[in-house]
Amino acid sequence: MKLLAAMCILGLSLQVASAQDVGSGFRRADWLEDFQQLKARLEREYVNLAWMGSPQSGIDVPRLERRTRDALATAATDSEAEKALLDFVAGFRDGHLSPLPRLTAPTVAVAAEPEDAALVPGDARTGCAALGYAATSPIAFSLPFESLPGFVLLGDGLGAPFRSGLIPGPDGRRIGIVRIQAFRSTAFPVTCTRAWAALEAAGKPLARRAIEDGASDLWFAALAEALAKLREQKAVAVLVDVGNNSGGDDSGDWMPRMFTDRTVTSAPLWMIDAPVSAKYFDEQIRSMNRGLAAKPEADAVRGLEQARSFFEAAKARIGKQRCDLSWVWTEQRPWNRDGCNNLLAAGSAGGFMRSLPKGAYGDRELASRLSWSAAIAPNFGAWTGPVYVLADKRSFSAAEMFVATMKDNGIAKVLGARTGGDGCGFMADGDPLVLTHSQLRFRVPNCMRLRADGTDEVAGIAPDFPIVPMQGESARARAGRALAVIAGDLSTAR
């Protein structure tokens, strides 16, 4: 009788819920279909899904899926159902897997794309602003080292591209600090205005590409100059501050080579086994073809042809695995990089080759097609002493690439907190995932970088020396504690 009564109550509840759905315009079936569509697309297109389905990830995907189904089952409005799906995506704790604004159908004629702003000689500030150069990231150190006794500011991060300075440690030895607030040269407007001035002085046209290339070269050179100045000022170690750094581009893989004279290897790169990855492979194939068209020496021809064959084979493998990853919604399986996981080997995070020595092939432009960091080879080894990296939970994406490369290559020890956990993100532009009924839109990461221990960088990089906020401790005191940790570690290493 109790079971019968429960069934009657459940049936009545479903009838009431169904009536509410009809009366309010809320259609639970549509949201359930969208949820199924979302999961199916993630199985095919989300590069980190097999990792997320492992115990190593720290994400309990089956629990997340059950919680979402329960939330949809009890939702009474579109807002509640939408929140359930957004919470589901947020539950992966992958910043690159994220919602995009809904697009609305135009009610008036769509405006035509405006022409590019004119680059007017003599007005570098306006022109660089039009090109997107803006200090969009915090320039101040992520801990207030500037406020501590004895600190000397060498570069302000405005007139000089990088904020840098010297500060005495507890034992009196001076520690250099340099801030990299973003891994994109457009976040450093002064490099653009300098590149602009150099073109005008040389009587060259103010072409967008020439300005951007010049600004990029000056950006890396400015970091090398900042490190040289710290060396001249007898710094015994350098602390590189990438706290509160949202990321940027591949410079996160290039810059570690500026902090050592040893060979640095880039992280292995994997792409999702889906059509979007063909765009990345095609881009690399075109790059190798352009290099071969320049008719280089025989050893360079071999390297370029080997790379082209690799990317052609990778492209040909798209769609061949047919892995069923639906198990992630019901169970956890140990991470296996070489298992059936919808991943394609794509070389390294720095190009086809994981590393090239300085001066490889005697042609920097050609070498940079095989290992992108070769583009800044003149700046390799700008600093060769002890290095520490300060990171925090707001260090994402390319900043994590920098931290992982520095740590995994034994260049630096890491202070602070575990990084945010965005990982690789995107090596090719693809269409967003759009759910049929709700029109919710999501961007879905298509690339993965693996750490030296085989784990996915999306898990974040843990510090060697945790420097986390403690109750009753100010940010200034925490900055002092970080310096004490560095001084103690330097003493131990002597």
C-alpha positions, 0 to 999 in steps of 0.5 A: 500500500505504501508503494502504491501511495508513493507511486500515486503521489509521484504520478500526481507530482508529474501531472502537476509539474507537466501542467506547470510546464505548459502553463508557464511555457517551460518545456522540461523535455527541451532542456533534457534534449539540450543536456543530451546534445551537450554531453554528446558534443563534449564526447566528440569535441572536448579535448580534456574529457578523458582526463576529466573522467579520471580520478587524477583530474579531481573532478567527479564527472558522474556525480556532476552529471547526476546532479545536473539531471536532478536539477533539471528534473526539479526545475520549474522555470527556464532560468532554473534549467539554464542554471543547471546546464551552466553549473554543469559546464562550470563543474569541469573547472576548465576556464576555456570550457565556458559560456558565450553570450547568446546571439539574438536575431537582428531586428534592423539591418546589420551594420557593415564592418567599418574600415580599419582606422588610418595609421597617421604618421606622427600620432603613434599613441592613437595608431597603437590604440587602434591596433589594440595595444592597451595595458589591460592587465595589472602592472603592479606586482601581484604581491606588494614588493614595492612597499617593502623597505629597501625596494628599488624600482628599475622599470615602472611597466609604463615607460619601460615595458616590464615592471622590475626592481631589486629588493634585499632579502632577509640576509641582505642579498639582493633579489631581482623581481620582474613582472610579466602581467600578460603573455601578449605584446599588445598588453605593452603599449610602449613597445608599439609606440617604439616600433612606430617611431623606429619605422618612421625614423627609417622612412618605412611605411606604417603597415600594421604587420610591420608595427606588430612584428617590430613591437613583438621584437622589442617586447622580448628585447625589453625583457632581456634588457631588464634581466641584464640590468638585474645582473649588472645590479648583482641580483643573486636570483630573479623572481618572475611574477606571473600572478594575476596573469590571464595568459595570452599566446605562445610566448609562454613557451618561448620566454622560459628559454630566456632564463637559462642557457640549457636546452628547454623542451616544449610540452607535448601537444595533443589536438582533439580528433575532430574536424576543427583540428584540420585547421591547425594541421593545415596551418602547419603544412602551409608553413612547411611548404613556405619554408621549402619554397625558399630552397634551404640547405639539405638538412633544413629540407629534411626537417621541413619535409619530416614536419610536413609529413607528420602534420599530413599524417595527423590530419589523415587520422582525424575521425579514425579512432571512433572512441566512445567516451560516454562512460565518463557519465557513469564511471571513472577510469584511470588516465591513459594518454595512449588509450582511446581518448579522441586525441591526436598527437600534434607535435609540441606546444612550441611547434613540430620540434620540442627544442632546437639549439640556438643558431639551428640551421643558420637561419632563424626564420626557417628554424622558427617554422620547426620550433617557434621559439627560435624566433627569439633565439638572440635573447636565449640565456639572458639570465642564467642564475637561480630563478623563482616564479610567483603564480596564483589561482589567477594565473591562467592559460599561457601563464600556466604554460610558462610556469609548467615549462619553467618547472618541468625543465628545472629552470625555476621553482614555483612559489604561491598557489596552484594556478587556475587550471585553464590549460591549453585551450585553443590551437584552432578557431572553431564554431561554438557549441550551440544548443538547439532549444535554449540557444546556449552557446559554449566554446570548447577547448581543442588542444591539450598540453601534457606535463613532464609527469604525463598529467594534463596542464588543465589540472593547474600547476602546484607550487613548490613553496605554497605562499597562501594567505593566512588569517591576520597576515597582510599582503605586505607580510606575505610578500616578505614571507615569499622573500624569506622562502627564496633566501632560505632556499638559496642558502640551502642550495649553496 
